[in-house]
Amino acid sequence: MKKAFVIIILLACFTAHTIDAQETGVPVTSSGELVLQISTLPEAKLGYTHSFTLPLFRRDNPLMENNSLKLHLTAEATPVNINAIFKTVVTPIAFIELSAGTRFGAGWSVNLFDSDIYGTGLNLPGIANTQTYSGSAFDALLWKGFLGGTFQFDLAAVVPGDWNHVVFLTYHEINFHTNSSAGHNEAWYFENDDGENMNGFNYYGNFVIGYQMPIFLSMVALLAEMDLHLYDTPGRAVWGDDLIRWHFSGILNFTITEKLGVAVITQFRTRRNFTNFDEHGNQSLHFQSRILDTQDPLRLEFYRVAAIMTYKF
């Protein structure tokens, strides 16, 4: 699987270079983007992406005149993780993008304000339905490979006008991720999440509808995201691991300058309801020891407010 993604990226680079050499007068362009993410949770992420845009199968018609192949090279750092991401995006026609890529990462844990924050490490069941953290700094390599596709539509492409940018976008992806220190059916953490990841395939998808404006508040949008674990862990339906995890977001995007933008995002998420509580109202700590309430399996709760600042070079 890892070799397949490496081969895809190498072939994409070779193909784009060959086509660019044939399409004289259309240069290869590059750009950089620095992104800082913060939120109401104890988290932060700083990333830099350098992108190369190469002409690909361009034709003299509105749907194919900007066809391209883009290579994105990203380095990310959080207080508990570092990641390197390689992504290739092909635009064969104006409203479709096809993407493939891979991510490598490593992490460690810290104690902040008397709370443990896990960048990586194993989430193992302990005695009497408790949970045990196992891991040390840089003791595992986290790897992810993904294939995805995007469909996008802008009303202004049909009805031109600065105030006619009603946009719709949907992205769908199959990915495979793994932690090198995790055994079969062993759960692990990534960037201080719930620690319910396991080696195997997953599905991710999102839907965005928004309105772009030629003013300081440049976009308002609604975003729905879904994650589904596809790995076949024995008994996973008992604790609801086969359910889709949803995130719903309201987005306000502000254009500060031509190069600087800020997005403010308010997010809600679905959470599972469980039935097995002890006489003190405490539920089993490890997620694989919990029992889903099949009569009322999900609830919606506030998740966080996040700000994403982007500076383009």
N, C-alpha and C positions, 0 to 999 in steps of 0.2 A: 504493500500500500504506500509506504513512504517513497519507494523508488518511482512509483507511478506519478506522484505529484511532482517530483524532481524532473522527470522526463517531460511532463506537460509544460513546465515552466521553461525548460531549455528549448524545447521545440517552438514554443511561442516566441521566445527571443530570436531564434534563428529565422523563423518565418517573417516576423516583423522587420528584421534587418534587411532581408532579401527584397521584400515588397517596397520598403522605403527607398532602396537603391534604384528601383525601377520607376518610382513616382517622383520624378524630378520636380523641383519647385515647392515641395511640401516638406518642410524640415521637421526633424524630431525636436520636440520641446520637452523641457523639464521644469519642475516646480517643487517647492517645499511647503510643508504645513506643520506648524507647531500647535499642539492641542493640550490644554490643561483642563482636567475634569475634577470638580469638587462637589460635595453633596452634604446633606444634613447627617449622613452616617459618618463614622470615623474612617473615611476613605479618600483617596486622591490618586490621580493618575496623570503622568506627563508623557506625551508621546511626540515623536517627530517622524513624519512620513515624507520621503522623497519619491516623486513620481516622474515617470517618463511616458510621454504620449507619442505613439508612432502611427502614421497613416496606414490604414488597412482596408483594401478593397473599396476605395472611394469611387463613387459614381456621380455623374452630373444630374442628380435629382435630390429633392429636399430630404428624402428619407435615408439617403446613403452618402450625402456629401461630407458628413463629419465622422464617417466610420473610422474606428481606431482600435489600437491595442494599447492598453495602459499597464505599466508595471509599477507597483507600489511596494516600496521597501520601508518598513516601519520598525522603530525601536521604541519600546514602552518601559516605563518604570513606575512602580507603586511603592509604598512603604514596605511591602512584603513580597514583591514579585518583580522579575524582569522578563521581558518577552521580545522576541524577534519575529516579525511577520512578513511573509512574502506573498504577494497577491497579483494575479494577472486578470485583467478584465478586457473582454473583447466585445465591441459594439458592432454587430453585423448589420443592424438597421436601427433607425433613430429611437425606437421605443423598446428595444430589447438589449440587455447586457448579460453576458455569460461570464462567470468568474470561477477561478480555481486558485487555491493557495494552501499555505501551510504555516504553522506557528510553532515555535520552540520556546520553552520557558523554564524557569526554575524559581524557587522561592524559599522562604524561611518564616518563622513565627516571631511575634513580638508581644510584649505585655504593655498595654496602653490604658491608663486610667483603671487599673485593676481588672482589665478584660484582656483575654487572649485573642490575638488576631492571627489567623492562620493563612499564610500565603500558599502553602502546600502542606502535605502530610496526610497520613491515613486517618480515617474516622472509623474506628473499630468498636464492635460491641464489647462491653465489659461485663462484670458480674452483676447479676440482678437487674438486667435491662439498662445498665449505665453505658456510657460511651467513653472510649479511651483514645487520646490523641497519640499518634506514633509518627515520629519524623524528626529530622534535624536539617539545618540549613544546607541547601544544595545537594541533598542526598538522592534527589530524583529529577529526571528530565520529563517535563510535560510536553507532549506533542499532539498536534491537531492538524488534520488535513480536511479540506472542505471543497465541495463543488456546489455552485449555486447559480441562480438565474433571476433576473429582474425584469419586470414589465413596468413601463412608466408612460404616463400620458399627461399632456399639458393642453388645456383648452385653448390657450393662446396660439398653439400651432394650427388650430382650425379656425379660430376667430381671433385674428391678431389684435393686440392692444396691450398697453402697459398694465391695465387693470383687469385683464382677462386671464390671469395665470391661476386658474384652478387646477391643481396638480393631484394626480393619483399615482402611487407607486406601491408595488408589492414585490417582495423578495422571498425566495424559498431556497433552502440549503439542506443538503445531507452532509454530515461531517462525522469523522471518526476521531476520538480523542483517547489518549492513554497516559497513564502515570507509570513510569518505568519501575517504581518500587511497589506498585499495587499488584496483588495476586488476583486470582479468579474470584469475582464477586466481592472484592474488597473496595469499600468506598473511600473517596479522597476529596480533599479541599482544593479550591482554586480561588485566589483573591478573596479570601474570607467569606465564601458563600456558605450554604447550608451543609456542605460536606457530603452531598448525596451523589457525587459523580462516580461512575464506574467505567472501566475500559470498555469501549464499544461504540456503536453507531448512535447518532442522535439526529433529530430533525429540528430545524429552526425556520420560522417564517414570520413575516411582518406585513402589515398593511398601513399605508400612510395616505391621508387625504389632507390637503392644505391649500392655503390661499396666499400667494405671493403678491407683495405690494411694493411699489417704487418709493418707499418712505423709510424712515428710521426703523420702525417695526416692519421688517421686511417679510416676515411670514408668520402665520398662525397655523397650527396643524394638530391633528389627532393621530396617534400612533397606537396600534395594537400589535403585540408581539406574542409569539407562542413557541414554547419549547416542549419537545417530547422525547423522552428516553426510549430508544429502540432496542436496547440490549435486553436479553431474556433472562433476568434474574429470577431464580425460583421463589415463588410466593410474593412477587412484587405487587400484585393486585391487593394484597392484604393491607399494605400501608399506602396504597394509592400511587405507586410509582409509574403506573401506566396512564395516569391522567395528564392532560396537557397543562402546563404551567403558563399562565397568562400574565402579561404586564400591559397596563393601559396608561398612556401618557398624553398630557397636553403640553404643547411646545410653543414657546414664543421665541422667535429669532430676531435679533437686533443687529443691524449693520452699523457698526461704530464708524469705521472708515472703509475705504476700498479694500484694505488688507485685513482688518480686524473685525471679527464678529463674535457675538455672545448669544448663546441659546440658554433659556431657562426652561427647565423641564419639571413638571409635577407628575409623579408616578404613583399608581396603585397596582396591586398585584393580588392574584388569587392565592389562598392558603388552604391547606387541607384540614378538615375537622376529624378528630379522633375520638374514640370511645373509651379507651382503657386508661382511666385515671385511678389513682389510689385514694385512700380515705382522706388524704390531705389535699386532694385536688391536683396532684402532680402527675404528669404523664411520663411514660417511659422516655428516657433521654435519647437512646439511640433510635434512629428513625425506622430501622428494620424490626424493632420491637413494638411499634405502634400499630393500632388497628383502625382502619378507616371507618368513619361513620357513613355507611352506604346510603342512609336516608337523607343526609345533609352533607355531602362530601366536600363542598368548597364554600369558602367565604371570600369576600373582597375586602381588602384593608389598605390603608395608606402605607406607602413604601418609603418614599423620599422625595426631596426637592433637590435637583442637581443643576449645576451651571457648567457649561462647556464653552471655554474661550478658545477661539481659533485665530491664529495669525498666519497669513499666507505670504510666502516669499516669492 
